């Protein structure tokens, strides 16, 4: 049986979604999992919510314990979907959204 992620708009978490445990014990139901973060451009209720949280979602993918090739693929998918969801934003504006997840440079 394939792993499943259940999405509910009932109670709201910081990302605006509540993830229900489907009982598979694989960690994919956690809002902090890189795969869940990669799907946020498709799941966010509004563009403003997505813009506000994009850096955190990208950080979740980038710092996950997945192997490098999987993380790179998820980063690429996330960026593609982010660009499709925010078609009126320039590349520089999207980069600026993601800079928030970087440490402050001295």
N, CA, C and O atoms as a GROMACS GRO file, in nm:
protein
  424
    1UNK      N    1   0.085  -0.118   0.000
    1UNK     CA    2   0.000   0.000   0.000
    1UNK      C    3   0.089   0.124   0.000
    1UNK      O    4   0.178   0.134   0.085
    2UNK      N    5   0.069   0.218  -0.092
    2UNK     CA    6   0.154   0.337  -0.098
    2UNK      C    7   0.133   0.426   0.023
    2UNK      O    8   0.027   0.427   0.085
    3UNK      N    9   0.239   0.502   0.054
    3UNK     CA   10   0.229   0.598   0.164
    3UNK      C   11   0.129   0.706   0.126
    3UNK      O   12   0.117   0.742   0.009
    4UNK      N   13   0.058   0.757   0.224
    4UNK     CA   14  -0.043   0.858   0.197
    4UNK      C   15  -0.026   0.976   0.290
    4UNK      O   16   0.017   0.962   0.405
    5UNK      N   17  -0.059   1.092   0.240
    5UNK     CA   18  -0.059   1.215   0.320
    5UNK      C   19  -0.202   1.265   0.318
    5UNK      O   20  -0.263   1.280   0.212
    6UNK      N   21  -0.255   1.291   0.434
    6UNK     CA   22  -0.392   1.340   0.444
    6UNK      C   23  -0.388   1.488   0.479
    6UNK      O   24  -0.321   1.528   0.574
    7UNK      N   25  -0.459   1.569   0.404
    7UNK     CA   26  -0.459   1.714   0.421
    7UNK      C   27  -0.598   1.757   0.466
    7UNK      O   28  -0.699   1.716   0.410
    8UNK      N   29  -0.601   1.840   0.569
    8UNK     CA   30  -0.729   1.888   0.621
    8UNK      C   31  -0.722   2.038   0.642
    8UNK      O   32  -0.619   2.090   0.684
    9UNK      N   33  -0.829   2.107   0.612
    9UNK     CA   34  -0.834   2.251   0.636
    9UNK      C   35  -0.906   2.282   0.766
    9UNK      O   36  -0.954   2.394   0.784
   10UNK      N   37  -0.913   2.187   0.856
   10UNK     CA   38  -0.978   2.207   0.985
   10UNK      C   39  -0.901   2.305   1.071
   10UNK      O   40  -0.909   2.425   1.048
   11UNK      N   41  -0.828   2.258   1.168
   11UNK     CA   42  -0.746   2.345   1.252
   11UNK      C   43  -0.625   2.391   1.172
   11UNK      O   44  -0.576   2.320   1.085
   12UNK      N   45  -0.577   2.512   1.203
   12UNK     CA   46  -0.469   2.570   1.126
   12UNK      C   47  -0.337   2.564   1.201
   12UNK      O   48  -0.331   2.594   1.320
   13UNK      N   49  -0.231   2.526   1.131
   13UNK     CA   50  -0.096   2.531   1.184
   13UNK      C   51  -0.030   2.658   1.132
   13UNK      O   52  -0.096   2.738   1.066
   14UNK      N   53   0.098   2.678   1.160
   14UNK     CA   54   0.167   2.798   1.115
   14UNK      C   55   0.170   2.806   0.962
   14UNK      O   56   0.180   2.916   0.907
   15UNK      N   57   0.160   2.694   0.894
   15UNK     CA   58   0.159   2.697   0.748
   15UNK      C   59   0.018   2.705   0.693
   15UNK      O   60  -0.002   2.707   0.572
   16UNK      N   61  -0.083   2.709   0.783
   16UNK     CA   62  -0.220   2.718   0.738
   16UNK      C   63  -0.284   2.583   0.712
   16UNK      O   64  -0.397   2.576   0.664
   17UNK      N   65  -0.212   2.476   0.743
   17UNK     CA   66  -0.265   2.342   0.716
   17UNK      C   67  -0.252   2.255   0.839
   17UNK      O   68  -0.166   2.277   0.924
   18UNK      N   69  -0.336   2.157   0.848
   18UNK     CA   70  -0.326   2.057   0.953
   18UNK      C   71  -0.303   1.924   0.885
   18UNK      O   72  -0.380   1.882   0.799
   19UNK      N   73  -0.196   1.858   0.924
   19UNK     CA   74  -0.162   1.731   0.863
   19UNK      C   75  -0.202   1.619   0.957
   19UNK      O   76  -0.165   1.619   1.074
   20UNK      N   77  -0.277   1.525   0.906
   20UNK     CA   78  -0.325   1.414   0.987
   20UNK      C   79  -0.234   1.294   0.968
   20UNK      O   80  -0.192   1.264   0.857
   21UNK      N   81  -0.205   1.225   1.078
   21UNK     CA   82  -0.124   1.104   1.071
   21UNK      C   83  -0.208   0.994   1.009
   21UNK      O   84  -0.317   0.962   1.058
   22UNK      N   85  -0.157   0.935   0.903
   22UNK     CA   86  -0.229   0.827   0.836
   22UNK      C   87  -0.189   0.691   0.889
   22UNK      O   88  -0.235   0.588   0.839
   23UNK      N   89  -0.104   0.691   0.991
   23UNK     CA   90  -0.068   0.565   1.055
   23UNK      C   91   0.044   0.489   0.990
   23UNK      O   92   0.075   0.378   1.032
   24UNK      N   93   0.108   0.545   0.888
   24UNK     CA   94   0.216   0.473   0.822
   24UNK      C   95   0.349   0.485   0.896
   24UNK      O   96   0.439   0.405   0.874
   25UNK      N   97   0.361   0.584   0.985
   25UNK     CA   98   0.483   0.597   1.064
   25UNK      C   99   0.605   0.634   0.984
   25UNK      O  100   0.717   0.606   1.028
   26UNK      N  101   0.589   0.695   0.867
   26UNK     CA  102   0.703   0.727   0.782
   26UNK      C  103   0.749   0.871   0.794
   26UNK      O  104   0.846   0.909   0.728
   27UNK      N  105   0.684   0.952   0.876
   27UNK     CA  106   0.722   1.092   0.893
   27UNK      C  107   0.670   1.184   0.784
   27UNK      O  108   0.685   1.306   0.797
   28UNK      N  109   0.610   1.131   0.679
   28UNK     CA  110   0.562   1.215   0.569
   28UNK      C  111   0.441   1.298   0.606
   28UNK      O  112   0.404   1.390   0.532
   29UNK      N  113   0.377   1.269   0.717
   29UNK     CA  114   0.261   1.347   0.757
   29UNK      C  115   0.300   1.470   0.837
   29UNK      O  116   0.214   1.552   0.870
   30UNK      N  117   0.426   1.486   0.868
   30UNK     CA  118   0.474   1.598   0.947
   30UNK      C  119   0.488   1.723   0.861
   30UNK      O  120   0.545   1.716   0.752
   31UNK      N  121   0.437   1.839   0.908
   31UNK     CA  122   0.456   1.963   0.832
   31UNK      C  123   0.603   1.999   0.816
   31UNK      O  124   0.637   2.079   0.729
   32UNK      N  125   0.690   1.944   0.898
   32UNK     CA  126   0.832   1.973   0.890
   32UNK      C  127   0.910   1.881   0.798
   32UNK      O  128   1.032   1.891   0.792
   33UNK      N  129   0.843   1.793   0.726
   33UNK     CA  130   0.912   1.702   0.634
   33UNK      C  131   0.937   1.773   0.502
   33UNK      O  132   0.852   1.850   0.455
   34UNK      N  133   1.052   1.749   0.441
   34UNK     CA  134   1.090   1.816   0.317
   34UNK      C  135   0.991   1.792   0.204
   34UNK      O  136   0.965   1.882   0.125
   35UNK      N  137   0.935   1.673   0.195
   35UNK     CA  138   0.839   1.645   0.088
   35UNK      C  139   0.712   1.728   0.106
   35UNK      O  140   0.656   1.778   0.009
   36UNK      N  141   0.667   1.741   0.230
   36UNK     CA  142   0.550   1.824   0.259
   36UNK      C  143   0.581   1.970   0.226
   36UNK      O  144   0.498   2.039   0.167
   37UNK      N  145   0.700   2.017   0.263
   37UNK     CA  146   0.740   2.154   0.233
   37UNK      C  147   0.744   2.180   0.083
   37UNK      O  148   0.706   2.288   0.037
   38UNK      N  149   0.790   2.082   0.006
   38UNK     CA  150   0.799   2.098  -0.139
   38UNK      C  151   0.662   2.120  -0.203
   38UNK      O  152   0.653   2.186  -0.307
   39UNK      N  153   0.557   2.066  -0.143
   39UNK     CA  154   0.422   2.079  -0.198
   39UNK      C  155   0.352   2.208  -0.158
   39UNK      O  156   0.243   2.236  -0.208
   40UNK      N  157   0.410   2.286  -0.070
   40UNK     CA  158   0.342   2.405  -0.019
   40UNK      C  159   0.303   2.507  -0.125
   40UNK      O  160   0.199   2.572  -0.110
   41UNK      N  161   0.381   2.526  -0.232
   41UNK     CA  162   0.332   2.619  -0.334
   41UNK      C  163   0.197   2.577  -0.394
   41UNK      O  164   0.121   2.662  -0.442
   42UNK      N  165   0.166   2.450  -0.390
   42UNK     CA  166   0.038   2.402  -0.441
   42UNK      C  167  -0.071   2.408  -0.335
   42UNK      O  168  -0.189   2.420  -0.368
   43UNK      N  169  -0.034   2.399  -0.208
   43UNK     CA  170  -0.130   2.386  -0.100
   43UNK      C  171  -0.163   2.516  -0.026
   43UNK      O  172  -0.268   2.525   0.038
   44UNK      N  173  -0.076   2.614  -0.034
   44UNK     CA  174  -0.099   2.740   0.039
   44UNK      C  175  -0.231   2.802  -0.007
   44UNK      O  176  -0.262   2.805  -0.126
   45UNK      N  177  -0.307   2.852   0.089
   45UNK     CA  178  -0.438   2.910   0.058
   45UNK      C  179  -0.430   3.043  -0.016
   45UNK      O  180  -0.520   3.077  -0.092
   46UNK      N  181  -0.323   3.118   0.006
   46UNK     CA  182  -0.312   3.249  -0.058
   46UNK      C  183  -0.168   3.276  -0.098
   46UNK      O  184  -0.074   3.217  -0.045
   47UNK      N  185  -0.153   3.367  -0.193
   47UNK     CA  186  -0.019   3.406  -0.235
   47UNK      C  187   0.056   3.474  -0.122
   47UNK      O  188   0.176   3.453  -0.106
   48UNK      N  189  -0.013   3.557  -0.044
   48UNK     CA  190   0.055   3.628   0.065
   48UNK      C  191   0.105   3.529   0.170
   48UNK      O  192   0.214   3.546   0.224
   49UNK      N  193   0.027   3.426   0.199
   49UNK     CA  194   0.071   3.322   0.294
   49UNK      C  195   0.195   3.251   0.239
   49UNK      O  196   0.290   3.226   0.312
   50UNK      N  197   0.192   3.219   0.111
   50UNK     CA  198   0.306   3.152   0.048
   50UNK      C  199   0.430   3.240   0.051
   50UNK      O  200   0.539   3.194   0.083
   51UNK      N  201   0.413   3.368   0.016
   51UNK     CA  202   0.526   3.460   0.017
   51UNK      C  203   0.587   3.472   0.157
   51UNK      O  204   0.709   3.477   0.172
   52UNK      N  205   0.503   3.476   0.258
   52UNK     CA  206   0.549   3.491   0.395
   52UNK      C  207   0.625   3.367   0.443
   52UNK      O  208   0.719   3.380   0.521
   53UNK      N  209   0.585   3.249   0.398
   53UNK     CA  210   0.642   3.125   0.451
   53UNK      C  211   0.739   3.054   0.357
   53UNK      O  212   0.795   2.951   0.393
   54UNK      N  213   0.760   3.107   0.238
   54UNK     CA  214   0.843   3.040   0.138
   54UNK      C  215   0.984   3.013   0.188
   54UNK      O  216   1.039   2.905   0.164
   55UNK      N  217   1.044   3.108   0.258
   55UNK     CA  218   1.180   3.089   0.310
   55UNK      C  219   1.188   2.973   0.407
   55UNK      O  220   1.284   2.895   0.403
   56UNK      N  221   1.090   2.960   0.494
   56UNK     CA  222   1.088   2.849   0.589
   56UNK      C  223   1.070   2.716   0.522
   56UNK      O  224   1.132   2.617   0.560
   57UNK      N  225   0.983   2.711   0.419
   57UNK     CA  226   0.963   2.586   0.346
   57UNK      C  227   1.092   2.546   0.275
   57UNK      O  228   1.131   2.429   0.277
   58UNK      N  229   1.157   2.644   0.212
   58UNK     CA  230   1.283   2.616   0.141
   58UNK      C  231   1.390   2.568   0.239
   58UNK      O  232   1.466   2.475   0.209
   59UNK      N  233   1.394   2.631   0.356
   59UNK     CA  234   1.490   2.591   0.460
   59UNK      C  235   1.464   2.446   0.504
   59UNK      O  236   1.558   2.370   0.525
   60UNK      N  237   1.338   2.409   0.519
   60UNK     CA  238   1.303   2.272   0.558
   60UNK      C  239   1.357   2.172   0.456
   60UNK      O  240   1.409   2.067   0.494
   61UNK      N  241   1.344   2.204   0.330
   61UNK     CA  242   1.395   2.114   0.225
   61UNK      C  243   1.547   2.109   0.231
   61UNK      O  244   1.606   2.001   0.231
   62UNK      N  245   1.609   2.226   0.236
   62UNK     CA  246   1.755   2.237   0.230
   62UNK      C  247   1.825   2.170   0.348
   62UNK      O  248   1.935   2.117   0.333
   63UNK      N  249   1.764   2.172   0.465
   63UNK     CA  250   1.828   2.117   0.585
   63UNK      C  251   1.778   1.978   0.622
   63UNK      O  252   1.812   1.926   0.729
   64UNK      N  253   1.699   1.917   0.535
   64UNK     CA  254   1.646   1.784   0.566
   64UNK      C  255   1.759   1.680   0.567
   64UNK      O  256   1.869   1.706   0.519
   65UNK      N  257   1.729   1.565   0.623
   65UNK     CA  258   1.826   1.456   0.632
   65UNK      C  259   1.824   1.365   0.510
   65UNK      O  260   1.889   1.261   0.508
   66UNK      N  261   1.750   1.405   0.408
   66UNK     CA  262   1.745   1.328   0.284
   66UNK      C  263   1.879   1.336   0.212
   66UNK      O  264   1.957   1.429   0.236
   67UNK      N  265   1.906   1.240   0.124
   67UNK     CA  266   2.034   1.247   0.053
   67UNK      C  267   2.034   1.366  -0.043
   67UNK      O  268   1.929   1.417  -0.082
   68UNK      N  269   2.153   1.409  -0.079
   68UNK     CA  270   2.172   1.534  -0.154
   68UNK      C  271   2.093   1.537  -0.285
   68UNK      O  272   2.032   1.639  -0.317
   69UNK      N  273   2.092   1.429  -0.360
   69UNK     CA  274   2.023   1.429  -0.489
   69UNK      C  275   1.872   1.445  -0.471
   69UNK      O  276   1.807   1.510  -0.552
   70UNK      N  277   1.816   1.388  -0.366
   70UNK     CA  278   1.672   1.402  -0.338
   70UNK      C  279   1.643   1.546  -0.298
   70UNK      O  280   1.546   1.605  -0.345
   71UNK      N  281   1.726   1.603  -0.210
   71UNK     CA  282   1.706   1.743  -0.168
   71UNK      C  283   1.713   1.837  -0.288
   71UNK      O  284   1.632   1.928  -0.300
   72UNK      N  285   1.811   1.814  -0.376
   72UNK     CA  286   1.824   1.900  -0.493
   72UNK      C  287   1.701   1.890  -0.583
   72UNK      O  288   1.656   1.990  -0.639
   73UNK      N  289   1.649   1.770  -0.598
   73UNK     CA  290   1.528   1.751  -0.679
   73UNK      C  291   1.409   1.823  -0.615
   73UNK      O  292   1.331   1.888  -0.684
   74UNK      N  293   1.394   1.810  -0.482
   74UNK     CA  294   1.283   1.877  -0.414
   74UNK      C  295   1.298   2.029  -0.420
   74UNK      O  296   1.198   2.100  -0.434
   75UNK      N  297   1.421   2.080  -0.409
   75UNK     CA  298   1.444   2.223  -0.421
   75UNK      C  299   1.402   2.272  -0.560
   75UNK      O  300   1.338   2.377  -0.573
   76UNK      N  301   1.437   2.196  -0.662
   76UNK     CA  302   1.404   2.233  -0.799
   76UNK      C  303   1.251   2.233  -0.820
   76UNK      O  304   1.197   2.325  -0.881
   77UNK      N  305   1.184   2.131  -0.769
   77UNK     CA  306   1.039   2.123  -0.780
   77UNK      C  307   0.974   2.238  -0.704
   77UNK      O  308   0.883   2.304  -0.756
   78UNK      N  309   1.020   2.264  -0.581
   78UNK     CA  310   0.966   2.373  -0.501
   78UNK      C  311   0.980   2.506  -0.575
   78UNK      O  312   0.884   2.583  -0.583
   79UNK      N  313   1.098   2.532  -0.630
   79UNK     CA  314   1.122   2.659  -0.700
   79UNK      C  315   1.034   2.670  -0.825
   79UNK      O  316   0.982   2.777  -0.856
   80UNK      N  317   1.018   2.560  -0.896
   80UNK     CA  318   0.933   2.561  -1.015
   80UNK      C  319   0.789   2.592  -0.979
   80UNK      O  320   0.726   2.678  -1.040
   81UNK      N  321   0.736   2.522  -0.879
   81UNK     CA  322   0.598   2.544  -0.837
   81UNK      C  323   0.579   2.683  -0.776
   81UNK      O  324   0.475   2.745  -0.794
   82UNK      N  325   0.682   2.732  -0.704
   82UNK     CA  326   0.674   2.866  -0.648
   82UNK      C  327   0.662   2.969  -0.760
   82UNK      O  328   0.581   3.061  -0.753
   83UNK      N  329   0.744   2.953  -0.863
   83UNK     CA  330   0.738   3.044  -0.977
   83UNK      C  331   0.605   3.037  -1.051
   83UNK      O  332   0.556   3.138  -1.100
   84UNK      N  333   0.548   2.918  -1.060
   84UNK     CA  334   0.418   2.902  -1.127
   84UNK      C  335   0.305   2.962  -1.044
   84UNK      O  336   0.210   3.018  -1.099
   85UNK      N  337   0.316   2.949  -0.913
   85UNK     CA  338   0.212   3.003  -0.824
   85UNK      C  339   0.220   3.155  -0.813
   85UNK      O  340   0.120   3.221  -0.787
   86UNK      N  341   0.340   3.210  -0.832
   86UNK     CA  342   0.361   3.355  -0.822
   86UNK      C  343   0.412   3.409  -0.955
   86UNK      O  344   0.524   3.460  -0.962
   87UNK      N  345   0.331   3.399  -1.060
   87UNK     CA  346   0.379   3.436  -1.194
   87UNK      C  347   0.410   3.584  -1.211
   87UNK      O  348   0.484   3.621  -1.303
   88UNK      N  349   0.357   3.670  -1.126
   88UNK     CA  350   0.381   3.814  -1.137
   88UNK      C  351   0.504   3.859  -1.059
   88UNK      O  352   0.533   3.978  -1.054
   89UNK      N  353   0.574   3.766  -0.997
   89UNK     CA  354   0.695   3.799  -0.921
   89UNK      C  355   0.818   3.774  -1.009
   89UNK      O  356   0.826   3.676  -1.082
   90UNK      N  357   0.914   3.865  -1.001
   90UNK     CA  358   1.038   3.848  -1.074
   90UNK      C  359   1.127   3.748  -1.002
   90UNK      O  360   1.104   3.714  -0.886
   91UNK      N  361   1.227   3.701  -1.074
   91UNK     CA  362   1.324   3.609  -1.013
   91UNK      C  363   1.387   3.674  -0.890
   91UNK      O  364   1.408   3.607  -0.788
   92UNK      N  365   1.418   3.802  -0.897
   92UNK     CA  366   1.479   3.873  -0.785
   92UNK      C  367   1.384   3.879  -0.665
   92UNK      O  368   1.428   3.865  -0.551
   93UNK      N  369   1.256   3.900  -0.690
   93UNK     CA  370   1.158   3.904  -0.579
   93UNK      C  371   1.146   3.768  -0.512
   93UNK      O  372   1.136   3.760  -0.389
   94UNK      N  373   1.148   3.662  -0.591
   94UNK     CA  374   1.142   3.527  -0.532
   94UNK      C  375   1.268   3.498  -0.453
   94UNK      O  376   1.261   3.441  -0.344
   95UNK      N  377   1.383   3.535  -0.507
   95UNK     CA  378   1.509   3.516  -0.434
   95UNK      C  379   1.506   3.591  -0.302
   95UNK      O  380   1.555   3.541  -0.201
   96UNK      N  381   1.450   3.711  -0.302
   96UNK     CA  382   1.441   3.792  -0.180
   96UNK      C  383   1.354   3.722  -0.075
   96UNK      O  384   1.385   3.728   0.044
   97UNK      N  385   1.246   3.656  -0.118
   97UNK     CA  386   1.162   3.578  -0.026
   97UNK      C  387   1.242   3.470   0.044
   97UNK      O  388   1.223   3.443   0.162
   98UNK      N  389   1.333   3.408  -0.031
   98UNK     CA  390   1.408   3.294   0.022
   98UNK      C  391   1.530   3.337   0.102
   98UNK      O  392   1.582   3.259   0.182
   99UNK      N  393   1.576   3.460   0.082
   99UNK     CA  394   1.693   3.508   0.156
   99UNK      C  395   1.664   3.512   0.306
   99UNK      O  396   1.756   3.498   0.386
  100UNK      N  397   1.540   3.529   0.343
  100UNK     CA  398   1.503   3.532   0.484
  100UNK      C  399   1.543   3.407   0.559
  100UNK      O  400   1.555   3.410   0.681
  101UNK      N  401   1.564   3.297   0.489
  101UNK     CA  402   1.602   3.175   0.557
  101UNK      C  403   1.754   3.162   0.577
  101UNK      O  404   1.801   3.070   0.642
  102UNK      N  405   1.828   3.257   0.520
  102UNK     CA  406   1.975   3.255   0.536
  102UNK      C  407   2.015   3.331   0.662
  102UNK      O  408   1.945   3.423   0.704
  103UNK      N  409   2.127   3.292   0.724
  103UNK     CA  410   2.174   3.367   0.842
  103UNK      C  411   2.218   3.508   0.800
  103UNK      O  412   2.259   3.530   0.686
  104UNK      N  413   2.209   3.600   0.894
  104UNK     CA  414   2.248   3.737   0.866
  104UNK      C  415   2.398   3.742   0.839
  104UNK      O  416   2.478   3.687   0.915
  105UNK      N  417   2.436   3.808   0.729
  105UNK     CA  418   2.576   3.818   0.692
  105UNK      C  419   2.634   3.944   0.756
  105UNK      O  420   2.570   4.048   0.761
  106UNK      N  421   2.758   3.932   0.806
  106UNK     CA  422   2.824   4.046   0.869
  106UNK      C  423   2.908   4.122   0.771
  106UNK      O  424   2.971   4.221   0.807
   0.00000   0.00000   0.00000
